[in-house]
Amino acid sequence: MSVPPDSPFSPAPHPPGSDAPATCEVPHFAPLRVRGGGYRLRRLVRHRGWALAAGLAVTAAALGATGPRGDADAHRDERTHGRPAAGPAPKPRADRTVEAPVRIADGATVRLLRPGDRVDVIAARETAAGGDARVVARGARVTEVPPPGAETAGMGALVVLSVPRPTAARLAGAGATSRLAVTLC
């Protein structure tokens, strides 16, 4: 069976790939030399003090950006590979406790207190219609008490309480206008 010459199935008159042009040789090139490379290296060696200082500054900046140093390193967990262990999130600034000195009207009551006790602070003031009392601080922790015999006659005794910052402001205001008393919790 013969195949017509214009058919796509007709045998090719030449073997495949014979229609490509003949190969030619690549001419020989001299090696390329990039100018200035040696100069840069010589300049770096000549100014190696500046390069070292710049490298140290970059390293110090990177180490400084990783976090606080000092006592925090003593509390690091070995399992965290040098990172601080996950702990409680820091409290908002308004809820942080401060030490507030408070003058309690009855010095004998203060002698009953010890550091670490929890107390409620009550502000009492006299008005024309009678007395008025309100709780100014609840569950305040006693941090310091005066030594025995340190209270002044008629002035009461000074005690230091650990309270949140807003409560300290209320205690200061109540201490200026009222007599303060404490009750143990």
C-alpha positions in Angstrom: 0.0 0.0 0.0 1.4 3.3 -1.0 1.0 6.6 0.9 0.4 9.8 -1.1 3.4 12.2 -0.9 1.3 15.1 0.6 0.0 12.9 3.4 1.3 13.6 6.9 2.2 9.9 7.2 4.5 9.9 4.2 8.2 9.0 4.9 10.5 12.0 5.3 13.0 12.5 2.4 15.8 13.1 4.9 16.5 11.6 8.3 15.2 13.6 11.3 17.5 16.4 12.5 19.4 16.7 9.2 17.8 20.1 8.5 19.7 21.7 11.4 22.7 24.0 10.4 26.2 22.6 10.8 28.0 23.2 14.0 30.7 25.8 14.3 33.5 26.2 16.8 33.3 28.7 19.6 36.2 31.1 19.4 38.8 31.2 22.2 38.4 34.1 24.7 41.0 35.4 27.0 40.1 35.1 30.8 38.0 38.0 32.1 39.5 40.0 34.9 37.2 42.1 37.1 38.9 45.3 38.1 38.7 46.7 41.7 38.2 43.5 43.5 41.7 43.4 44.9 41.5 47.1 45.9 38.4 46.4 48.0 40.1 43.6 49.8 43.2 45.7 50.5 41.0 48.5 51.7 39.1 46.2 54.1 42.4 44.8 55.5 43.7 48.3 55.9 40.6 49.5 57.7 39.9 46.3 59.6 39.5 48.2 62.9 36.5 50.1 61.6 35.1 46.9 60.2 35.5 45.2 63.5 33.9 48.1 65.4 31.0 48.1 62.9 30.5 44.3 63.4 30.6 44.6 67.1 28.1 47.5 67.1 25.7 45.4 65.0 26.1 42.4 67.3 25.5 44.5 70.4 22.4 46.0 68.8 21.1 42.5 68.0 21.8 41.3 71.5 20.2 44.4 73.1 17.0 43.9 71.1 16.5 40.3 72.3 15.3 41.4 75.7 16.2 42.4 79.2 19.3 41.0 80.9 20.5 40.7 84.5 18.4 39.1 87.2 15.9 37.8 84.7 18.7 35.4 83.4 18.7 33.6 86.8 15.1 32.6 86.4 15.4 31.2 82.9 14.3 27.6 82.4 16.8 25.3 80.6 14.1 23.7 78.6 13.3 27.0 76.8 16.8 27.3 75.4 17.6 30.6 76.9 14.2 32.2 76.4 12.3 33.2 79.5 9.6 30.7 80.6 6.0 31.7 79.9 4.6 33.3 83.0 1.7 35.5 83.9 1.2 38.5 81.8 2.2 41.8 83.5 -0.6 43.6 85.3 -1.9 46.8 83.8 -0.3 49.8 85.3 -3.4 50.9 87.2 -3.6 47.6 89.1 0.0 47.5 90.2 0.5 47.8 94.0 2.2 50.6 95.7 3.3 51.2 99.2 1.0 53.7 100.9 1.8 55.2 104.4 -1.4 55.6 106.3 -1.9 57.3 109.7 -4.2 55.2 111.9 -6.0 57.3 114.6 -5.7 54.6 117.3 -2.1 53.7 117.9 -3.0 50.8 120.2 -4.8 49.1 117.3 -1.6 49.4 115.1 0.4 47.5 117.8 -1.8 44.4 117.1 -0.7 44.4 113.4 2.2 42.4 111.9 3.7 42.6 108.4 1.7 40.4 106.1 -1.7 40.9 107.8 -4.6 41.8 105.7 -6.8 44.8 106.9 -9.7 46.9 105.8 -9.3 50.6 106.2 -12.3 52.6 107.4 -12.6 56.4 107.1 -14.8 58.0 109.8 -15.7 61.7 109.9 -18.0 63.7 112.0 -20.6 65.8 110.2 -23.2 68.2 111.5 -25.9 65.5 111.2 -23.8 62.8 112.9 -21.1 60.4 112.0 -20.3 59.0 108.6 -18.1 55.9 108.0 -17.0 54.2 104.8 -14.6 51.5 103.8 -11.7 53.0 101.8 -9.6 49.9 101.2 -10.4 46.2 101.4 -7.8 43.5 102.0 -4.8 45.8 102.1 -1.6 44.0 103.0 0.4 45.4 105.9 4.1 45.8 104.9 5.5 47.9 107.8 4.4 48.7 111.3 6.1 51.2 113.7 8.3 49.9 116.5 6.6 49.7 119.9 6.2 53.1 121.5 6.7 55.1 118.3 3.2 56.5 118.1 2.8 60.2 118.9 0.4 61.4 121.6 -3.0 62.1 120.0 -1.6 61.6 116.4 -2.1 57.8 116.1 0.5 55.6 114.4 1.8 55.4 110.8 1.5 52.0 109.1 2.6 51.2 105.5 0.1 49.3 103.4 0.5 47.6 100.0 -2.5 48.6 97.8 -3.4 49.2 94.2 -2.5 52.6 92.9 -6.2 53.9 92.7 -6.8 52.7 96.3 -3.6 54.6 97.5 -5.1 57.8 96.1 -8.4 57.2 97.9 -6.5 56.5 101.2 -4.5 59.7 100.9 -7.7 61.7 100.3 -9.5 60.1 103.2 -6.6 60.5 105.5 -6.7 64.3 104.9 -10.4 64.7 105.8 -11.2 61.8 108.1 -9.9 59.7 110.9 -8.7 56.2 109.7 -9.2 52.9 111.5 -8.4 49.3 110.5 -10.1 46.0 111.0 -8.3 42.7 110.6 -9.5 40.4 107.7 
